[in-house]
Structures are given as structure tokens and as C-alpha cells.
Amino acid sequence: MKRTRASHALALPAGILVATPVWAHSGTGLQGGFVAGVLHPLGGVDHLLAMVAVGLWGAFLGARLVVALPIVFPLLMVVGAVLGMRAMPLPPVELGIAASVLVLGLCIAGAWRAPAWLALAIVAVFALFHGYAHGRELPSAADPVGYSTGFVLATGLLHACGIAFAILAGYVRRFPLTRVAGAAIAVAGMAFLHGVFA
């Protein structure tokens, strides 16, 4: 039984290492519309993992932040999208997004109980990068409002998936599933960073 759990826990990081990254913000000419907005974050592993990580870390940090982090992220993502649409200067966006996956994964894997203000600041900064990347693409969407609505909703659902995973993992007392998931996310972040610098 223990071997089966361990092999399942190692399968995700191994799969991430051999998989080719799919960026959630790889081009222009978005189809637009609500459904396209909902589906877009699910097609980009970097965005998907960061969103799930926000939920995981919030659940780990406790009652206040399990609610606050998934609210702050979409709000600041909208701010980042506005900055992206206006082409405001920002440090390298792909680097910021890859770093978000790595750092959030490390926070979870290391079981870091950051002070509330610092956890909110970390999530807010990374949200700006994610929002900026999608804001640069948004003007090309056929229905920017519907697309944005779907995108923000999908982001919230991914946060909820992270929270749900952390809650369910809490029932497995003998194996730190949440921390293993954080380590797998951090490994993916390192792979994304490697892709940025390659």
C-alpha cells in the first residue's frame, strides 16, 4: 500500500519532467467568447499549476487566507490585464510566470506559514504577471468581455480545485500529499524557468 502511494506521488513530477510545456499565453488571435475564456487557462500548464498552487497554499495557511488569496489573485490579475492592454512596461512576463509556479510550489512543499501580509503580497505580484500576459492578447479576442469573464471564472475554479485537494489530502495523515504536490509544482516551475532561459 505504501509503495503504491509513493509511486503515485512520484508519477506527477516524473510526467512533468518529460512533458513539453504548454504556455497559456503563447500567441494572439484569441477566438474570444465565454467558453474560450473558460477553456484557455486549462490549456496552459504554467497558469493552471499557479492557480491550483494559490488554492493549495491558501488552504495550508488557514481560514483567513484560504478565502483571501483566491480573491486577491483574480482581482490583481484584472489589474495586470489592464496594464497589458495598455502595454505598460513590466519586467519579463514569462520569467515572472515561471517564477510564480516555482515559488508557490516551494512555499507549499516547505510548509511555509508566511505572515498574511507577505502571502497576499506574493500572490498579488504573481497575479499581475499572469494578468499582464493575457491582457496583451485580449484586444485580439472576438468578445473580450465574455472571454475575460470566462477566464476569471476558470481561475477561481482552479483555486477551488487546489483548496479541495488540500482538504482531501488532510485525510491522508501518514503521507504529506499537499507537500508532495507542492514539490511537483516547484519541479514544473524549474522546468518553465529552464524554458525561459533556454
N, C-alpha and C positions, 0 to 999 in steps of 0.2 A: 504493500500500500504506500509506504513512504517513498519507494523507488518510483512508483507511478506518478506521485505528486511532484517529485523532483524533476522527472523527465518532462512533465507538462510545463513546469516553471521555466525550464531551460529552452523549451521549444520556441517560445516567443523571441527571446534575444537572438537565438540562432537564425530564426527566419528573417529577422530584421537585418542581420549582418549580410545575408546572401541576397536579399531583395533589392531591387533597384528603386531608389526613392521616387515618389510621385509628388511633385510640388503642387500645392493647392492654388498657386498663383503663377502659372507658367506661361501665360500669354494674354492676348487681347481678343476682342471679338466675342464677348460672352453672349450666350443665347438670350439671357435675360428671363424674367418671369419668376414667380414664387417658387415653382418646383425646381427650376435650375439653381436658385439660391439655396434651397434646402439641400440639394444633392452636392453642390460644389465643395463644401468642407469635408464631405465624406470621401471625396476622390483624392484628397491631398493628405498624405500620411503625416507630414510635418504639422499641419494645422490640427488634424484630428488628435494626434498624440498630445499636443499642447493643451487642447480643450479638455480632454479627459484628465490630464495631469492637474489642471486647475481644480476640477472636482475632487480628485483624489486627495490633493493637499489640503483643500478646504475641509474635507471630512476628517482628515487626520488632526487638523488644528482645532476642531471643536465647533460648538454650537453657533457662535457668532460668525466665524469665518466661513463655515460651510454655506452660509447664506450670502455673506458679503462678497466673497471672491467671485462667485458666478454672477453677481450683479455688476461688480466693478469692471470685470473683463469686457462684457458686451458694450457697456457704456463708453469705456475708453477706446474700444475698437471702432466705434462710430466716430469718435473724435479723430482717431488715426485715419479713418477713411476720408474724412473731410480734408485733412492735411494732404492725403494722397491725391485727391481730386484737384486740389489747388496747387499740386506739385511743390509743396513746401519742402525745403531741404531737411533731410533726416539722415543719420548715419546709415551705412549699408544695411538695407532691409533684410536681405536673405541671411545675413550674419546674425541680425537680431532675432529672427525667427528660429534659426537653428540653435542659437544660444538659449532661447526660451525653452525648447524641448530638453536640452541638456540640463539647464539649471533647475527647472521644475522637477525633472526626474531625479536629480541629485538631492533636492530638498525632501522628496518622498522617501528615497532609498536610505537617506541618512536620518530619517525620522526627525527632521529639524523643526523644532517648535519656535518658529520666528515670532517676534513680537507682532501684534496685529498691524501696527502702522507699517512695519517693514514688509510683511507679507502682502499687504494691499499695494504698497509702492512697487514691489517686484512685479506683481501681476499687472498693475496699471501700465508700467513701462513696456512690458512684453505685448500687452493688448494694443498699444499704439503701433508697434511694428506689424502685427497681424492685420490690423485695420488699414494701415497705410498701403500695404501690398494690394489689398483688394480694392481700396479706393482708387488706385492708379488704373485699375481695369474697369471700374464701374461706369464711367461715361460711355463706354462702348457697348453697354448692355442694352438690349431692346426695351426692357422695362426695369429701369434702375430701382424704382420704389419697391416693386414686387420682389425683385432679386434681393435687395437689402433686407427686406422683412424676412424672407425665407432663410437668408444666410444667418441673421442674428438668432432666429428661432432654432436653427440647426446647431448653432454654437451653444445655446442654452441646453439643448438636449444632450449634447456631448458632455457638458459639465455634469448633468444629471446622471449620465452613464458612469462617470468617474466616481460620483458620490455613491451610487448604487453598488458599484464594485467594492468600494471601501467598506460599506456596511456589510455586504455578504462575506467579504474576506475576514471581517471581525469574528465571524462564527467559526473560522478555522484557527483555533487557538495555537496549535502546535507548529504552524508554518506561517511565516510572515508574508502572506501573499501580496499585501499592499506594498511592502518594501521591495519585494521582488519585481512587482510591476513597475515601481519607480526606477529600479536599476535597469530594467529593459528599456524604459523610455529614455533614460540617460544614455544608454548604448546607441539608441537610434539618434539621439541628439549629436553624439560624437560622429556618427556616420554622416549626418547632414552637414556638420561643420567641415568634415573632410571634403564633402562635395562642394562646399562654398569655396574652399581654398584650392581645390584640385585644378 
